[in-house]
Amino acid sequence: MATQIFYFTGTGNSLHVARELQKRIPDATLVPVIGSLNNDSLKATAETVGFVFPIYLMGLPAPMVEFIERFDSTPANYLFAFATRGGTFHYADVMLAKMLKRRGKKLNAFFIATMVKNTPCGVAPKYLPGYKKMVERWPEAITNSQVKKLELPLQQKLDEVSNCIKNKSRWFDERSILRTILKRMTSMILPSAKAMKTTIPYFADSTCTSCAMCRKVCPSGKVDMGGNCPVWRKDKPCYLCFACFNSCPVQAILIRNRYEIKEGRYIHPKVSVKEIGAQKKPGEK
């Protein structure tokens, strides 16, 4: 029984999860969503299909929305999703199930795990209660000790999830009647990350070395090199993945009026920056 796992990653958390699932599931292949979006046709070739992605703006990241909207999962008889998050409320399960239903398919299982978050502030407004404390604490929240603290329960969960997938069991994490109602109401009120077209006020300071790593990892093509430093194109969307911000080897990329500090950058320790950039290439692994 073949399994395809389609993944999108910002700074490595979801790629780490996808790899760990691949280790546990026989004949599983990993397929990058970003690289696949360049194909004219997006169609499943396995009976079991999974989607692994981070939670952005409480829902699916923009490239995942585009992928699902185009994806033909007709050959699959079991669809699952595994989402990573920084511990926030989400409605990604309801959102994904609704999108698949419109395409005549059913989401059979949804799993979620809390991991180290990859942004000091996200898109939260500065006037949000607790904003200053959240930003100040971020460098302490992304240390290797914090990663290890979350890794043990993650590995235990992955063992349970892989058994669930191999048995094609129906399962939804954090599912209750009240929670589902709240999620459905939220999904009707809030637009998706793709629809919001939010951007982050990045800029590069004078320590930029023109290495172009930010351009190499940017999944949407928004980052370009304008002379000796990066520029963020207005004609390309920002996927809110913070890959450019976290991948800069000299921490030259800052967030204007929000995080202009050269302290605290996060890439999952078991994933390289090069591997994050490689998701832009098509093909199975």
C-alpha positions in Angstrom: 0.0 0.0 0.0 1.7 3.2 -1.2 1.5 6.4 0.8 2.2 9.9 -0.5 2.9 12.7 2.1 2.7 16.2 0.6 4.5 18.7 2.8 5.1 22.4 3.2 7.6 23.8 5.7 8.6 27.3 6.8 11.6 26.7 9.0 11.7 22.9 9.2 9.2 21.7 11.8 6.8 20.2 9.3 9.6 18.7 7.2 10.9 17.0 10.4 7.5 15.6 11.1 7.0 14.4 7.4 10.4 12.6 7.6 9.6 10.9 10.8 6.3 9.7 9.4 8.1 8.4 6.4 10.4 6.4 8.6 7.4 4.7 10.2 5.2 4.1 7.2 6.3 1.5 4.6 6.6 2.7 1.0 5.9 6.3 2.0 7.2 9.1 -0.3 7.6 12.8 0.5 6.4 15.3 -2.1 7.1 19.0 -1.7 3.9 21.2 -2.1 5.9 24.2 -3.4 7.7 22.2 -6.1 4.4 20.5 -7.1 2.6 23.8 -7.6 4.6 24.3 -10.8 3.0 21.2 -12.3 0.1 21.6 -14.7 -1.6 18.6 -13.1 -1.8 17.7 -9.4 -3.0 14.2 -8.8 -2.6 11.5 -6.2 -1.0 8.3 -7.2 -1.4 6.4 -3.9 -4.2 4.9 -1.9 -3.2 6.8 1.3 -2.4 10.5 1.0 -1.3 12.8 3.8 -0.7 16.6 4.1 1.8 17.9 6.6 2.0 21.7 7.2 2.3 24.4 9.8 -0.7 26.4 11.1 -0.7 30.0 9.9 -3.3 32.5 10.9 -5.1 29.7 12.7 -5.7 27.9 9.3 -3.9 26.5 6.3 -0.9 28.3 4.8 -1.6 30.0 1.5 0.4 27.4 -0.6 -1.5 24.6 1.0 -4.8 26.3 0.1 -3.8 26.6 -3.5 -2.5 23.0 -3.6 -5.8 21.5 -2.1 -7.9 23.6 -4.5 -6.1 22.1 -7.5 -5.4 18.6 -6.1 -7.1 15.5 -7.6 -7.2 12.9 -4.8 -9.5 10.5 -6.7 -7.2 7.4 -6.4 -6.9 7.8 -2.6 -9.2 6.1 -0.2 -7.6 7.5 3.0 -6.7 11.1 3.6 -5.0 12.4 6.7 -3.3 15.6 7.8 -0.7 16.4 10.4 -0.3 20.1 11.4 2.4 21.7 13.5 1.8 24.8 15.6 3.2 27.1 18.3 0.4 26.2 20.7 -2.4 28.4 19.4 -6.1 27.8 18.7 -6.7 26.7 15.1 -9.5 25.7 12.7 -7.3 24.0 10.1 -9.1 20.7 10.4 -12.5 22.2 9.7 -11.0 24.3 6.9 -9.3 21.4 5.2 -12.3 19.1 5.6 -14.5 21.7 4.0 -12.1 22.1 1.1 -11.9 18.4 0.5 -15.6 18.0 0.7 -16.1 20.5 -2.1 -13.9 18.2 -4.2 -15.9 15.2 -3.3 -13.5 13.7 -0.8 -13.5 13.1 3.0 -10.8 13.9 5.5 -10.3 10.7 7.5 -7.9 11.9 10.2 -6.3 15.0 11.5 -3.4 15.2 13.9 -1.7 18.2 15.5 1.5 18.7 17.5 2.9 21.7 19.4 6.5 22.6 18.4 8.8 25.6 18.8 7.2 28.5 17.0 9.3 30.2 14.3 8.4 33.8 14.8 8.7 36.3 17.6 5.5 38.2 16.7 3.8 36.7 13.7 1.3 39.2 12.4 -0.1 40.1 15.8 -0.8 43.8 16.3 1.6 45.6 18.7 -1.3 46.7 20.9 -2.3 43.1 21.6 -2.2 42.4 25.3 1.0 40.5 26.1 2.7 41.4 22.8 5.8 43.0 24.4 6.3 40.0 26.7 5.8 37.5 23.9 8.5 39.3 21.8 11.0 39.5 24.7 10.6 35.9 25.6 11.0 34.5 22.1 14.9 33.9 22.2 14.4 31.8 25.3 11.5 29.9 23.7 13.6 28.6 20.8 16.6 27.2 22.5 17.8 23.6 21.9 16.6 22.6 25.4 13.0 23.8 24.4 13.2 21.8 21.2 14.3 18.6 23.1 11.5 19.2 25.6 8.9 19.0 22.9 10.6 16.3 20.9 9.9 13.4 23.2 6.1 13.8 23.2 6.3 14.4 19.5 8.1 11.1 18.9 5.5 9.3 21.1 2.7 10.9 19.1 4.3 10.0 15.8 4.3 6.3 16.9 0.6 6.5 17.6 -0.2 8.5 14.4 1.7 6.1 12.1 -0.2 3.1 13.5 -3.4 5.0 13.0 -2.4 5.7 9.4 -1.3 2.2 8.6 -4.7 0.9 10.0 -6.6 3.7 8.1 -8.3 4.6 11.4 -10.6 7.6 11.7 -9.2 10.1 14.3 -9.4 13.8 14.9 -7.2 15.5 17.6 -8.9 18.0 19.9 -12.4 17.2 18.5 -15.5 18.1 20.6 -18.9 19.5 19.8 -18.3 22.9 21.3 -14.8 23.2 19.8 -16.1 22.2 16.4 -18.8 24.8 16.5 -16.3 27.5 17.5 -14.0 26.4 14.7 -16.7 26.5 12.1 -17.8 29.9 13.3 -14.2 31.2 13.1 -13.7 29.7 9.6 -16.8 31.6 8.4 -15.6 34.9 9.9 -11.9 34.9 9.1 -10.4 34.8 5.6 -7.7 32.3 4.8 -4.0 33.2 4.8 -4.2 33.2 1.0 -7.2 35.6 0.9 -5.7 38.0 3.5 -2.6 38.7 1.4 -0.8 39.9 4.6 2.8 40.8 4.3 5.7 41.3 6.8 7.7 44.6 6.9 11.1 42.9 6.5 14.3 44.9 5.7 18.0 44.1 5.7 20.5 46.1 7.7 24.0 47.0 6.8 25.5 43.7 8.0 23.9 41.9 4.9 26.6 40.0 3.1 24.7 39.5 -0.2 24.7 35.7 0.2 21.2 35.5 -1.2 20.2 32.8 1.2 16.9 34.6 1.8 16.1 34.4 -1.9 17.0 30.8 -2.1 14.7 29.7 0.8 11.7 32.0 0.0 9.0 29.6 -1.3 6.9 32.3 -3.1 9.7 34.1 -5.0 8.9 37.3 -3.1 12.6 37.9 -2.1 14.9 39.1 -4.9 18.3 40.6 -4.8 18.3 44.3 -5.6 21.9 45.1 -6.0 23.8 44.1 -2.8 20.8 43.4 -0.5 17.4 41.7 -0.6 14.2 43.4 -1.7 10.7 42.0 -1.1 8.7 42.2 -4.3 5.2 43.7 -4.2 4.0 41.5 -7.1 4.6 38.3 -5.2 2.7 37.0 -2.1 4.3 36.5 1.3 3.5 33.0 2.6 4.2 34.2 6.2 6.7 31.4 6.7 9.5 33.6 8.1 12.0 31.5 6.2 14.0 34.5 5.0 14.1 36.0 8.5 15.3 32.8 10.2 17.7 31.6 7.5 20.0 34.7 7.3 23.4 33.5 8.6 24.2 37.0 10.0 20.7 37.8 11.2 20.7 40.9 8.9 17.0 40.5 8.2 14.8 42.4 10.7 11.1 43.3 11.0 10.6 47.0 10.9 9.1 48.4 14.2 8.4 44.9 15.4 11.6 42.9 15.9 14.7 44.9 15.1 16.9 42.6 17.3 19.8 40.4 16.3 18.9 37.7 18.8 16.7 34.7 18.2 16.4 32.9 14.9 14.9 29.4 14.5 15.5 26.6 12.1 14.7 23.1 13.3 18.0 21.5 14.4 17.4 18.4 12.3 16.7 20.3 9.1 19.2 22.4 7.1 18.5 25.7 5.4 19.5 24.1 2.1 16.8 21.4 2.6 14.2 24.0 3.2 15.1 25.7 0.0 15.0 22.4 -1.8 11.2 22.1 -1.4 10.9 24.4 -4.4 12.1 21.6 -6.6 9.5 19.1 -7.8 9.8 15.3 -7.3 9.3 12.6 -4.7 11.8 11.7 -2.0 
